[in-house]
Amino acid sequence: MPLPARRRETTLKIEGTHIMFRPNFAGEEGKFNREGERFFNVAVPSEEVDKLRADGWNVKEWVGKEEGDEVAYYLKVNVSFRFKPPRMVLITSRGRVPLDEETCDMLDWTEYDFIDVIISASYYNVNGRSGISGYLKTGMFVVHEDELEQKYAHLPEVGMDPVLALPPGEEDIIDGEVVAEWEDEPMKELTA
């Protein structure tokens, strides 16, 4: 049975959430996945669970090991570069760092204050089972920086563009002087 056209374009936005369990942006082979399969599990607000499940999203629940632990809900998000690569950005106090297929594995070991994601829905109907698989469309990963990282954030990293390391508010101030101006003339050698 074909799905309605409106459902084929569905995306899900979750803001201010976190990653549950260890992510696998590197695509390492594991107990439950083949090599090259990249994914992470994103926490879902409990008040959204019933609606998401009714729409076909495969929201799972996790109960902690300690007595009295609350139930947490999460959704598996696949990360694929096969057709259209997702937009992934690491955000620090120094700015934004876009990530790609070669660099996204650093997300596996980074600690976050929170993340914002947009997840694309991929509908499936296989062997009598149907539902939605989630694929990362956009991910903003806000890095948790401790006191020492914040204290030295103004210093450029080796190999980093020094302009990116300017203190906040000074990034628009550039000190310089014009040494030559020309229009449609051959460049002249400047002498001191």
N, C-alpha and C positions, 0 to 999 in steps of 0.2 A: 504494500500500500504506500503510495507516494506521500511524502510529508507536505503540508501546506507551504507555499512559497514564503510566507512571512517568517516561518520558523527557521528557514535555511540561513537567515542573516543574523540570527540571535547572537548577542554578546552579553557577557555578564561582567559588571564592574564591581569590584570590592575594594574599598579604600580603608586605610588604617588597620590593616590586618597583619598577620604574621605567618611565617612558614612553620608547619608542624613537621616534626621528624627531620631526619637528615635528608636534604635534597640531593638530586643526582643530575646536576647541570653538565657534568663531565661525560655522562652517558656510560659509566662503568657497568659492567655486567654484575648483576646481583642475584640474590635468592629469587626475586620475583620479576626480573626483567633481563632481556638480552642486551648484549653490548651494543652501544649506540643509542639506546632508548633513554632520552633525557626527560626528567620530570621533577616536580616538587608537589607537596601537598599544602594547600592554603586553607587557613582557618575560615570557617563560614559562620556568620552571626546566627545564633540559635533562633532568633525571630524570623529568619529567612528560610529556614530548612524546609518547612512544609511546602511553601510556594515553589522552591527550587525542585524538590522531589516531584511535585505534581507536574512541573514542566518537563521532567525527564532527566534532570541532572542526577548523577550518581553520588549523592552526598552520603558520606560514611560517618559513623560515630566512633569515638574512642573514649573509654572510661579509664581513668588513672588507676594505678595499682594500689594506692593508699585508700583506706576507707574514708568516705566523705568527699572524695574527688568528684568534681562535677563532670558531666558528659561534655565533651568537646566535639564539634562537627568540622569535617574537612572535605575538601574536594581535590582529587588528583588532577594536576594540570600538566599536560604533555608539552614539551618544548621541541619543536621541529623546525629545521631549516630546509626541509625538502622542497617546499613550494614558495611560500613567502616568509622570509625570516621574521621572527618577532622583534619588536623594538625593546631592548633591555638597557636600562640606564642605572648605573651605580651613583648614588648621590651622597656627597660628603660636604663638610663645611667649606671646602675649597671650590666646589662646583660639581658639574655633572660629567660622568665618564661613560660614553656609549660603549656597550659590549657587543661582541659578535660571537660567531661559532667557535672561534679560536680562544677567546678570552672569557667566555661566560662561566667556565669552570671555577673561577675565583668566587662565584656566588655560593659554592658548596661549603666554604669555610668561613664566610663572613657573618658577623653578628649584626642584626638590624634593629633599629628603633621601631620601624614598621615598614610595610610595603603597600603599594597601590597597584592593582592589576586589572587589566581588561582581558577576559577570557573569551575566545571564539568557540562557538558550539559546533561540533561535528556530529551530526545525527547518524546513528547506525541501526541496522536491523539485520542481525546475523543469527542464524539457527534458532529463530523464534524469540530471540531476546532483542529488545530495542531500548534506546536511550540516547544519551548525549555523552560524548567524550569531549573534555575541555582541552583547548590548545591555547598557549600563551600568545596573545596579540601584542600587548604592551605591559611592561613591568617596570615600575620605579622602585628601586631598592634603596631605602634610606639607611645608611650605615650608622651603627652605634659607635660613637667616638668617646673614649674615656678621657679623663682629665689631662693626661700627658699628650694625647693626640690633639686635643683642642689647644693646649698651650703652645705647641710647635707647628700648628697648622699653617701659620704665615710663612714658614720657611719653605723654599722650593725643594722638591725632591730632585735627586740627581737625574739629569736628562729631561727635567720638566721645564716647560716654558716659564721663565721668571714672571711674566705678566700675570699668569694664573695664580701666583703666590702673593699678589698685592693684598694688603689688609682691606677688609670690607670698606666700601665707600671711596677707595682710591683707584679702582680699576679704570675709571674714565679719565684720569689725569696722566698725561704722557708728557714728559719733559723732553724737548728737542728744539732744533732750529733748522730753518730752511737754508741749505747751502747752495742750491742752484735751482733755477727755474728756466724752462725752455719749452717752446712750442714748435713742433715740426722742424726743429733745427737738429743737426747732428750733435750728439753729446760731446761736450767740450771737457777737456781734462781740467780738473780742479787743482789749483796749487795753493799752498798755504802762504 
